Amino acid sequence: MRAPIGSFEDACPAAERLELLTAPVAAAVREGWGGFPAEQIIHVDTDPEIADTAAFVEHHGSELLNCSANCVVVAGKRGGEVTLAACLVLSHSRVDVNGVVRRHLDARKVRFGSMDTAVGDTGMEYGGITPVGLPAGWPLLIDPAVVDQEWVLIGSGSRRGKLIMPGKALAALPGAVVVAGLGIGG
């Protein structure tokens, strides 16, 4: 199978690669969401040593920077209450944590989630966090530029491999809210 973007040597429907996905991602792919057919979620097997965006696009082509997205975990705090959420922006952007995210979460202070929190609460590997299979109840804030992409390259829950899917499929994920101005720069 040929991936809809990039020039990956090893692409296959993610539903046929559940063993390469972390448990929460595999469960989400198996169950599906928002009426998107499972065959529209593609897994590309990649080297975990080049999972970080800069190394990945250097190896697989700089054109992927415009259609790949990064998912980061944030922790919003108001009083003694902490709200964990995930934010998804195109890879050439950064998340407006202190403005848009803080206001959306109605938090006094927002910071990026610690590695222990991100890994422990999601069941995913650091450097492979994906919006697919996030914990129930977590808000998923998505920049409109991600949803507008025909195809988006995202993490697969582990450093080995990536997922490719329509941008609109990401907006249909549980807890997803499209938030204008989330991604800045780029």
N, C-alpha and C positions, 0 to 999 in steps of 0.2 A: 504494500500500500504506500502511496505517496502522501506525505503530509501536505495540507493546504497552504502552508507557508514554510519557508526555510528549505534547506536541502538536506534533510535528515536521512541517514541510511536505514534507520530502523524505526518505522512508524506502524502503529497497529491500533485498532479500537481499544480504548482503555478497559472496556469490559472483558477483553481477552487477556489482560495483563494484571488482573487483580492481585496476583501474588507479588508484584513489584511495587504495589502501593501500600501505604500505611493503612492500618485497620479503619480509621475513620473515613479516609478518602475512598477506600475500596467499598465501604458500606454505602457512601453517598453515590458513587458511580453505579453500584448495583441497584439501588433504589430509584435513582433518577430524581428529577425535580422539574417543575414548571412545564411539563409536556415536551421537553427537548429529548429527541431520540438519543439513546446511549451511543449509537454509532457516530454521533457528532462530537463525541469527546475522544480525542486522539491522544495516545501516549507515544512519546518519542523517547527511546532509550538513549541516555547520554552519560558521559563520564562524570561521576560525582566530583572529581577534582576540579572541574571547570563550571560548577553549578552557579557561582556568583555571576551576576549580570555582566560585569565588565569582561571577565574571562570568557564567558559564554558567547557573547556577541563577537568578541575578537576571533574566536574559533569558528563559529557557525555563520558569521556574516553580520555586518553592522546594520543591515536593513531590519534585522529582528528587533533592534532597539525601539523602533517606532511601533511595533505591534506586540511587545511583551510588557507584562505588568508585574509589579512587585506587591506582595501582600505583607503588611507589617501589623504586629499586635501592639495595641496601645492600652494604657490603663488610665482611666479618668477618675479623679477623686473629688468628692464633695463631702465635707465633714469626714466621717469615718467610713463612708461607703465608697467602694471601688467598683467601677464598671469596666470590664474588659471588652474590647471590640477589635475588629480587624479593619484595616483600610487598604484599598486596592487602587493604585495609580499606575499610569504608564511608567516604564522603567527610567525614562529620561526626566521624570518629574520627581518631586518630593512631596510628602504629605504635610499639609498646613495644620500641624498638630496644635499650635497655640492659638489659632484663630478658628477655622471652620470646625475642626474636630472638637475642640473645647466647647464651642457653642452648641454643636449638635448633641453632644453627650450631657450638656448642662452641667459641666464639671468646672470646678474652681481651678484645677490643675490637671494637665494631661502630660504623660511621659510615655516614651516607648516602653513596652513591656520587657521585662528582663528575659534573658535567654531561658532561665529555668521556668519562668511562668509560661512563655510562648511554647516551649517544648512540652512541659508537663501538662498544661491545660488542653493543648490541641492534640497531643499524641502524634505529632509530626516532628521531623528533624529540622533543626535550625539550618536555615539556608534553603529550605524546601517548603516553607510554610505556604499553604494555598488556601483560597477561600472555599474550596470544595471540601466539605466534611468538618467544618468548624463546629465547636460545641453549640448545642441547642441554646437559644436565648441570647447568643452574642449578636450585637449589631454588626453588620458588614457594610461599611461605607465605601461606595464605589464612585470614582470620578467619572463624569459623563463621557470623557474621551475614551475610556476603556470600553464602555458599552457601545460606543459608535464604531469600534473596530469590527470589521467583518470576522476576522479570526484573531484570537489573543493567545499568546504563549504565557503560561503561568507555571508555578511550581506544581509538583505532584505529591507533596507531602514528605518526600525524601529528597536527598541531594541527587540521587540517581533518577534521571528522567524528568520530563516536563509534560504538561498537558496542553493541548491546543483545543480551543473550542470557540464558538461564536461569542462575540461580546454580549449579545442579548441573552445568552444562556447564563452568563454571570449575574446579570440583573435579576434573574428569576430564582437565584439561590435563596434558601431560607434566611430571613433576617436582612436581606439586601435592601439598601436604600441608596439611590443615586443622589449624590450631593454635589451641587455646583461649587466649583472653587476648591475642591479637596486637593487636587494636584496643582502644585505651583512650580515655577521654573520650567525648564525644558521647552 
